[in-house]
């Protein structure tokens, strides 16, 4: 599964992800992150700024024979990822 052309450690901002161990670190300190949010993060990092659709995330996170409430599961995983990255986006906020 590991691509020899891709680095094992991906750095972005003050974070780094070790793809082999599945660890997220901020300034060297481990940040707790569950498997699905980690997978989303890796997909986004590997897309390098390209748009990633919900359907693409679904294909990456769940097999074709898995039946889940995809919207709810994806939204929950993205929320956990944002919390781990300390990105508390205000959804539906009326002020700018």
OpenMM code with the backbone's topology and positions (N, CA, C; nanometers):
from openmm import Vec3, app, unit

residues = "UNK UNK UNK UNK UNK UNK UNK UNK UNK UNK UNK UNK UNK UNK UNK UNK UNK UNK UNK UNK UNK UNK UNK UNK UNK UNK UNK UNK UNK UNK UNK UNK UNK UNK UNK UNK UNK UNK UNK UNK UNK UNK UNK UNK UNK UNK UNK UNK UNK UNK UNK UNK UNK UNK UNK UNK UNK UNK UNK UNK UNK UNK UNK UNK UNK UNK UNK UNK UNK UNK UNK UNK UNK UNK UNK UNK UNK UNK UNK UNK UNK UNK UNK UNK UNK UNK UNK UNK UNK UNK UNK UNK UNK UNK UNK UNK".split()
positions = [
    Vec3(0.0809, -0.1190, 0.0000),
    Vec3(0.0000, 0.0000, 0.0000),
    Vec3(0.0858, 0.1262, 0.0000),
    Vec3(0.2024, 0.1240, 0.0612),
    Vec3(0.2891, 0.2401, 0.0672),
    Vec3(0.3512, 0.2672, -0.0693),
    Vec3(0.3459, 0.3923, -0.1111),
    Vec3(0.4030, 0.4352, -0.2380),
    Vec3(0.5456, 0.4822, -0.2114),
    Vec3(0.6472, 0.4173, -0.2720),
    Vec3(0.7856, 0.4554, -0.2450),
    Vec3(0.8189, 0.5958, -0.2922),
    Vec3(0.7389, 0.6531, -0.3832),
    Vec3(0.7637, 0.7879, -0.4314),
    Vec3(0.7062, 0.8946, -0.3385),
    Vec3(0.6233, 0.8549, -0.2430),
    Vec3(0.5623, 0.9489, -0.1494),
    Vec3(0.6400, 0.9454, -0.0175),
    Vec3(0.6598, 1.0618, 0.0439),
    Vec3(0.7307, 1.0640, 0.1725),
    Vec3(0.6481, 0.9983, 0.2821),
    Vec3(0.7185, 0.9393, 0.3773),
    Vec3(0.6507, 0.8764, 0.4907),
    Vec3(0.5972, 0.9827, 0.5861),
    Vec3(0.6705, 1.0920, 0.6020),
    Vec3(0.6311, 1.2026, 0.6889),
    Vec3(0.5837, 1.3175, 0.6006),
    Vec3(0.4634, 1.3658, 0.6271),
    Vec3(0.4101, 1.4811, 0.5551),
    Vec3(0.4011, 1.5955, 0.6550),
    Vec3(0.4652, 1.7073, 0.6219),
    Vec3(0.4641, 1.8245, 0.7097),
    Vec3(0.3769, 1.9335, 0.6493),
    Vec3(0.2986, 1.9983, 0.7342),
    Vec3(0.2175, 2.1126, 0.6928),
    Vec3(0.2004, 2.2038, 0.8133),
    Vec3(0.2374, 2.3281, 0.7975),
    Vec3(0.2329, 2.4216, 0.9098),
    Vec3(0.3145, 2.3693, 1.0258),
    Vec3(0.2560, 2.3713, 1.1452),
    Vec3(0.3255, 2.3208, 1.2643),
    Vec3(0.2958, 2.1734, 1.2883),
    Vec3(0.2323, 2.1077, 1.1892),
    Vec3(0.1933, 1.9671, 1.2015),
    Vec3(0.2803, 1.8773, 1.1153),
    Vec3(0.2814, 1.7502, 1.1536),
    Vec3(0.3383, 1.6458, 1.0685),
    Vec3(0.2605, 1.5170, 1.0920),
    Vec3(0.2467, 1.4395, 0.9845),
    Vec3(0.1781, 1.3115, 0.9905),
    Vec3(0.2763, 1.2036, 0.9477),
    Vec3(0.2865, 1.0997, 1.0280),
    Vec3(0.3657, 0.9829, 0.9912),
    Vec3(0.2685, 0.8813, 0.9329),
    Vec3(0.2769, 0.8602, 0.8019),
    Vec3(0.1818, 0.7701, 0.7350),
    Vec3(0.1987, 0.6258, 0.7805),
    Vec3(0.3184, 0.5859, 0.8181),
    Vec3(0.3412, 0.4475, 0.8594),
    Vec3(0.2795, 0.4187, 0.9957),
    Vec3(0.2985, 0.5099, 1.0900),
    Vec3(0.2472, 0.4867, 1.2256),
    Vec3(0.1069, 0.5443, 1.2458),
    Vec3(0.0644, 0.6334, 1.1560),
    Vec3(-0.0667, 0.6963, 1.1706),
    Vec3(-0.0703, 0.8008, 1.2801),
    Vec3(0.0446, 0.8593, 1.3116),
    Vec3(0.0499, 0.9601, 1.4175),
    Vec3(0.0486, 1.1005, 1.3594),
    Vec3(-0.0284, 1.1882, 1.4244),
    Vec3(-0.0300, 1.3302, 1.3942),
    Vec3(0.0417, 1.3997, 1.5085),
    Vec3(0.1319, 1.4894, 1.4743),
    Vec3(0.2055, 1.5651, 1.5763),
    Vec3(0.1985, 1.7134, 1.5457),
    Vec3(0.1905, 1.7929, 1.6527),
    Vec3(0.1959, 1.9382, 1.6405),
    Vec3(0.3135, 1.9855, 1.7230),
    Vec3(0.4076, 2.0507, 1.6569),
    Vec3(0.5295, 2.0970, 1.7241),
    Vec3(0.5947, 1.9849, 1.8044),
    Vec3(0.5908, 1.8625, 1.7512),
    Vec3(0.6539, 1.7479, 1.8147),
    Vec3(0.5678, 1.6731, 1.9146),
    Vec3(0.4547, 1.7299, 1.9539),
    Vec3(0.3661, 1.6643, 2.0513),
    Vec3(0.2568, 1.5876, 1.9777),
    Vec3(0.2316, 1.4660, 2.0233),
    Vec3(0.1313, 1.3810, 1.9590),
    Vec3(-0.0086, 1.4372, 1.9802),
    Vec3(-0.0863, 1.4380, 1.8724),
    Vec3(-0.2256, 1.4825, 1.8763),
    Vec3(-0.3114, 1.3597, 1.8532),
    Vec3(-0.4067, 1.3367, 1.9427),
    Vec3(-0.4941, 1.2197, 1.9306),
    Vec3(-0.5865, 1.2382, 1.8105),
    Vec3(-0.5885, 1.1377, 1.7222),
    Vec3(-0.6731, 1.1435, 1.6041),
    Vec3(-0.7164, 1.0028, 1.5679),
    Vec3(-0.8468, 0.9834, 1.5528),
    Vec3(-0.9001, 0.8521, 1.5185),
    Vec3(-0.8711, 0.8195, 1.3724),
    Vec3(-0.8947, 0.6949, 1.3352),
    Vec3(-0.8571, 0.6432, 1.2032),
    Vec3(-0.9255, 0.7161, 1.0870),
    Vec3(-1.0568, 0.7347, 1.0927),
    Vec3(-1.1255, 0.7992, 0.9796),
    Vec3(-1.0833, 0.9446, 0.9598),
    Vec3(-1.0751, 1.0258, 1.0650),
    Vec3(-1.0241, 1.1611, 1.0443),
    Vec3(-0.8804, 1.1613, 0.9897),
    Vec3(-0.7983, 1.0669, 1.0340),
    Vec3(-0.6623, 1.0557, 0.9816),
    Vec3(-0.6646, 1.0232, 0.8323),
    Vec3(-0.7506, 0.9319, 0.7920),
    Vec3(-0.7603, 0.8969, 0.6502),
    Vec3(-0.8044, 1.0164, 0.5668),
    Vec3(-0.8994, 1.0944, 0.6173),
    Vec3(-0.9427, 1.2151, 0.5468),
    Vec3(-0.8262, 1.3112, 0.5326),
    Vec3(-0.7530, 1.3327, 0.6405),
    Vec3(-0.6373, 1.4221, 0.6375),
    Vec3(-0.5363, 1.3767, 0.5330),
    Vec3(-0.5068, 1.2471, 0.5289),
    Vec3(-0.4096, 1.1962, 0.4318),
    Vec3(-0.4577, 1.2163, 0.2883),
    Vec3(-0.5863, 1.1932, 0.2631),
    Vec3(-0.6410, 1.2153, 0.1287),
    Vec3(-0.6246, 1.3624, 0.0901),
    Vec3(-0.6586, 1.4523, 0.1817),
    Vec3(-0.6482, 1.5954, 0.1527),
    Vec3(-0.5034, 1.6379, 0.1305),
    Vec3(-0.4128, 1.5877, 0.2134),
    Vec3(-0.2718, 1.6228, 0.1980),
    Vec3(-0.2143, 1.5692, 0.0670),
    Vec3(-0.2542, 1.4496, 0.0295),
    Vec3(-0.2010, 1.3895, -0.0924),
    Vec3(-0.2618, 1.4504, -0.2183),
    Vec3(-0.3757, 1.5183, -0.2044),
    Vec3(-0.4370, 1.5821, -0.3214),
    Vec3(-0.3724, 1.7170, -0.3518),
    Vec3(-0.2938, 1.7672, -0.2603),
    Vec3(-0.2146, 1.8898, -0.2766),
    Vec3(-0.2944, 2.0074, -0.3333),
    Vec3(-0.4036, 2.0401, -0.2660),
    Vec3(-0.4813, 2.1571, -0.3034),
    Vec3(-0.5897, 2.1339, -0.4064),
    Vec3(-0.5967, 2.0141, -0.4634),
    Vec3(-0.7043, 1.9833, -0.5573),
    Vec3(-0.8344, 1.9632, -0.4793),
    Vec3(-0.9450, 1.9836, -0.5469),
    Vec3(-1.0747, 1.9587, -0.4852),
    Vec3(-1.0938, 1.8087, -0.4662),
    Vec3(-1.1373, 1.7710, -0.3476),
    Vec3(-1.1677, 1.6315, -0.3164),
    Vec3(-1.3176, 1.6253, -0.2893),
    Vec3(-1.3890, 1.5464, -0.3667),
    Vec3(-1.5339, 1.5381, -0.3505),
    Vec3(-1.5707, 1.4451, -0.2351),
    Vec3(-1.6938, 1.4600, -0.1899),
    Vec3(-1.7451, 1.3707, -0.0860),
    Vec3(-1.7445, 1.2267, -0.1353),
    Vec3(-1.7748, 1.2078, -0.2638),
    Vec3(-1.7753, 1.0731, -0.3221),
    Vec3(-1.6351, 1.0118, -0.3192),
    Vec3(-1.5332, 1.0919, -0.3479),
    Vec3(-1.3956, 1.0416, -0.3420),
    Vec3(-1.3588, 1.0017, -0.1993),
    Vec3(-1.3988, 1.0833, -0.1028),
    Vec3(-1.3722, 1.0489, 0.0366),
    Vec3(-1.4438, 0.9202, 0.0753),
    Vec3(-1.5669, 0.9050, 0.0295),
    Vec3(-1.6436, 0.7832, 0.0576),
    Vec3(-1.5691, 0.6611, 0.0056),
    Vec3(-1.5191, 0.6697, -0.1177),
    Vec3(-1.4466, 0.5565, -0.1772),
    Vec3(-1.3183, 0.5259, -0.1003),
    Vec3(-1.2521, 0.6292, -0.0482),
    Vec3(-1.1275, 0.6093, 0.0250),
    Vec3(-1.1517, 0.5527, 0.1654),
    Vec3(-1.2615, 0.5952, 0.2290),
    Vec3(-1.2850, 0.5574, 0.3684),
    Vec3(-1.3638, 0.4302, 0.3870),
    Vec3(-1.4553, 0.4013, 0.2953),
    Vec3(-1.5412, 0.2853, 0.3118),
    Vec3(-1.5394, 0.2001, 0.1860),
    Vec3(-1.5416, 0.0696, 0.2035),
    Vec3(-1.5452, -0.0212, 0.0887),
    Vec3(-1.6849, -0.0193, 0.0267),
    Vec3(-1.6957, -0.0704, -0.0943),
    Vec3(-1.8233, -0.0697, -0.1664),
    Vec3(-1.9323, -0.1485, -0.0956),
    Vec3(-1.8943, -0.2480, -0.0160),
    Vec3(-1.9954, -0.3294, 0.0512),
    Vec3(-2.0260, -0.2821, 0.1935),
    Vec3(-1.9779, -0.1615, 0.2285),
    Vec3(-2.0049, -0.1052, 0.3595),
    Vec3(-2.1268, -0.0151, 0.3513),
    Vec3(-2.2181, -0.0325, 0.4448),
    Vec3(-2.3391, 0.0489, 0.4477),
    Vec3(-2.3363, 0.1355, 0.5726),
    Vec3(-2.3201, 0.2662, 0.5526),
    Vec3(-2.3196, 0.3618, 0.6631),
    Vec3(-2.4000, 0.4836, 0.6203),
    Vec3(-2.4376, 0.5641, 0.7164),
    Vec3(-2.4952, 0.6950, 0.6867),
    Vec3(-2.3756, 0.7829, 0.6533),
    Vec3(-2.3415, 0.7833, 0.5247),
    Vec3(-2.2184, 0.8469, 0.4818),
    Vec3(-2.2110, 0.9936, 0.5225),
    Vec3(-2.3160, 1.0714, 0.4984),
    Vec3(-2.3119, 1.2137, 0.5305),
    Vec3(-2.2838, 1.2364, 0.6777),
    Vec3(-2.3555, 1.1652, 0.7639),
    Vec3(-2.3352, 1.1810, 0.9078),
    Vec3(-2.1933, 1.1378, 0.9477),
    Vec3(-2.1498, 1.0228, 0.8973),
    Vec3(-2.0178, 0.9702, 0.9334),
    Vec3(-1.9065, 1.0622, 0.8856),
    Vec3(-1.9184, 1.1118, 0.7620),
    Vec3(-1.8160, 1.2017, 0.7091),
    Vec3(-1.8142, 1.3332, 0.7860),
    Vec3(-1.9317, 1.3891, 0.8121),
    Vec3(-1.9380, 1.5139, 0.8880),
    Vec3(-1.8767, 1.4988, 1.0261),
    Vec3(-1.9035, 1.3879, 1.0928),
    Vec3(-1.8476, 1.3631, 1.2260),
    Vec3(-1.6958, 1.3484, 1.2191),
    Vec3(-1.6462, 1.2784, 1.1175),
    Vec3(-1.5015, 1.2595, 1.1033),
    Vec3(-1.4320, 1.3921, 1.0726),
    Vec3(-1.4928, 1.4759, 0.9883),
    Vec3(-1.4352, 1.6072, 0.9568),
    Vec3(-1.4353, 1.6952, 1.0818),
    Vec3(-1.5416, 1.6872, 1.1604),
    Vec3(-1.5465, 1.7645, 1.2856),
    Vec3(-1.4323, 1.7235, 1.3786),
    Vec3(-1.4092, 1.5926, 1.3919),
    Vec3(-1.2993, 1.5446, 1.4776),
    Vec3(-1.1640, 1.5894, 1.4221),
    Vec3(-1.1497, 1.5909, 1.2895),
    Vec3(-1.0252, 1.6370, 1.2282),
    Vec3(-1.0035, 1.7853, 1.2568),
    Vec3(-1.1081, 1.8656, 1.2399),
    Vec3(-1.0965, 2.0090, 1.2681),
    Vec3(-1.0597, 2.0337, 1.4134),
    Vec3(-1.1199, 1.9591, 1.5037),
    Vec3(-1.0872, 1.9745, 1.6451),
    Vec3(-0.9410, 1.9407, 1.6711),
    Vec3(-0.8925, 1.8343, 1.6091),
    Vec3(-0.7525, 1.7947, 1.6279),
    Vec3(-0.6580, 1.9003, 1.5733),
    Vec3(-0.6998, 1.9659, 1.4647),
    Vec3(-0.6171, 2.0703, 1.4039),
    Vec3(-0.6457, 2.2080, 1.4641),
    Vec3(-0.7373, 2.2128, 1.5618),
    Vec3(-0.7789, 2.3367, 1.6283),
    Vec3(-0.8399, 2.4354, 1.5308),
    Vec3(-0.9172, 2.3855, 1.4352),
    Vec3(-0.9872, 2.4685, 1.3377),
    Vec3(-1.1352, 2.4667, 1.3750),
    Vec3(-1.1751, 2.5583, 1.4584),
    Vec3(-1.3137, 2.5618, 1.5037),
    Vec3(-1.3921, 2.6557, 1.4139),
    Vec3(-1.4185, 2.6105, 1.2923),
    Vec3(-1.4923, 2.6906, 1.1940),
    Vec3(-1.6339, 2.7149, 1.2448),
    Vec3(-1.6802, 2.8352, 1.2270),
    Vec3(-1.8160, 2.8693, 1.2682),
    Vec3(-1.9071, 2.8451, 1.1499),
    Vec3(-1.9799, 2.7356, 1.1555),
    Vec3(-2.0708, 2.6992, 1.0482),
    Vec3(-2.1991, 2.7785, 1.0643),
    Vec3(-2.2392, 2.8498, 0.9604),
    Vec3(-2.3638, 2.9227, 0.9618),
    Vec3(-2.3585, 3.0522, 1.0418),
    Vec3(-2.2393, 3.0992, 1.0751),
    Vec3(-2.2284, 3.2231, 1.1494),
    Vec3(-2.2659, 3.3407, 1.0602),
    Vec3(-2.3431, 3.4324, 1.1115),
    Vec3(-2.3905, 3.5443, 1.0317),
    Vec3(-2.2953, 3.6625, 1.0295),
    Vec3(-2.1990, 3.6691, 1.1172),
    Vec3(-2.1066, 3.7837, 1.1196),
    Vec3(-1.9785, 3.7487, 1.0479),
    Vec3(-1.9112, 3.8536, 1.0011),
    Vec3(-1.7844, 3.8304, 0.9294),
    Vec3(-1.6672, 3.8835, 1.0074),
] * unit.nanometer
topology = app.Topology()
chain = topology.addChain("A")
for resn in residues:
    res = topology.addResidue(resn, chain)
    for name in ("N", "CA", "C"):
        topology.addAtom(name, app.Element.getBySymbol(name[0]), res)
